[in-house]
Amino acid sequence: MMRFLEGARILRQFDAEIDARQQFLQNEIQHQRKLSEENTEELSKKEAMYQQLQKASLALTRQVRSLDNENDRMRDRIEELHTAIQKALSRIPSRYVRREEEKEERGGVGDVD
C-alpha cells in the first residue's frame, strides 16, 4: 500500500511538472506568435515606406532628366545666339568698329554720330 501511495505521489508530481511545462510552452508559443505579428506589421510598414521611397526616387530621376534636357536646350540656344552675335559683329564695317574703339580709348568722348 505504501508503494501504491508513493507511486501516486510521484505520478501527481510528474503530472504537475508536465502541466507546468505545457503551460510554459503555451505561453512561449503565444509570446512568439505576438512577436511574429509585430514583425509582420513592422515589415508591412517598411514595405510601404520602401514603395514610397521608390516612387519618390523615380520622380526625382524624371525631374533630373528633364532638367538635364532643359540644360542641353539652353546650352544649344546660347551657342546659337553666340554664333549669331559673332556673325552680326563680323558684318559691321571695320570703320565703325575702329571709331567705337577710339571712343572707348578716349573715355567715351568723341564724335557724335
Number of C-alpha atoms within 10 A of each C-alpha: 6 7 8 9 10 11 12 12 12 12 12 12 12 12 12 12 12 12 12 12 12 12 12 12 12 12 12 12 12 12 12 12 12 12 12 12 12 12 12 12 12 12 12 12 12 12 12 12 12 12 12 12 12 12 12 12 12 12 12 12 12 12 12 12 12 12 12 12 12 12 12 12 12 12 12 12 12 12 12 12 12 12 12 12 12 11 11 10 12 11 9 10 9 11 9 10 13 11 13 15 13 15 15 12 11 10 9 11 10 13 9 5 3
